[in-house]
Amino acid sequence: MSNDYMRIRKYDKYHEKLRKELRAMRLGADLTQEQLAGALGTKQAFISKYERGERNLDFIEVLQICSACGYDPMKLISKMKVSHK
């Protein structure tokens, strides 16, 4: 296996946790995927793809999603508990 594959696989559990947290955040804000997409100025498929794990998000996108859901990004970060090892 390549080093890139191993590196990506190492973080799979964190990506899965982030996807679950973002979906819970959206549902907690009582937003559909379409409503969140509208607030972000994007398409519903964007939301669907990251929630299903077909697309990863960058940090700024996560912050924008938090903002659109009225959620404190520091609360999300504290829930992630990512290890550096």
N, C-alpha and C positions, 0 to 999 in steps of 0.2 A: 504494500500500500504506500501511496505517496505521502509525503509529509503534510501536504495541503489537505488531503483527505482526512488524515488523523487529526489535524488541527481543527477542521470543521466539525468532525464527529465529536470531539472533546466538548464542544459548546452546545451540542444538540439539546441537552436537557435544559439549558438556560434559555435557548430560543423557544422551546416548548413552554416553559414557565411564563416567559414574556408574552407569548401568544395568548395563553390562558388569562393572564392578568389584563391584557388589553381588551379582550373580549368581555370579561367580567366588568371592566370599567365602562365599556360602551353600553352594555345591558343595564348597569347600575345607573347610567345617565338616561335610561329609557330611550335610547336611540337605535334605530334600525341601521343596517349597513348603509343603506341609501341616504338616510339623514346625515350620518357622519360624513359620508363622502361629499355631500352637498356643503357641509360646514367647512370641509377641507379644500373644496374646489377641485375635487377629483371624481373618479368614477367608482361605483359600487364594487366593481371587479378588483380594484386596488385593495379595498378593505377585506374582501373575501380571500384574496390571495395571501395576504399576510396572516389572516386568522387561520388559514389552512396550512400554513408553512411553506407555501410555494414561493414566497418572497420574504426576504429579510428587510428590516427597516434600519435606517441610519438614526443616529441620536436625535437629529433635528426633527425627523418625522415622528419619533416617539413623543417629543415635546409638543409638537403640534396636535397630536392625537389627544394627549393629556389636556391641553388647553381647550380643545373643542368639546371634550367631555366634562369640563369643569373640575378636573382632577389635579391634585398637587403632584407634580412629577417627583418630588422628594419622597412622597409616600410610596410611589411605585418603586423607586430605587431601593428604598429600605426593605421592601418585600422581596427583592430579587436575591439578595444574599449570595452574590457571585464570589467564588473562590478564585484566587490567583494561581492555584496549583492545578 
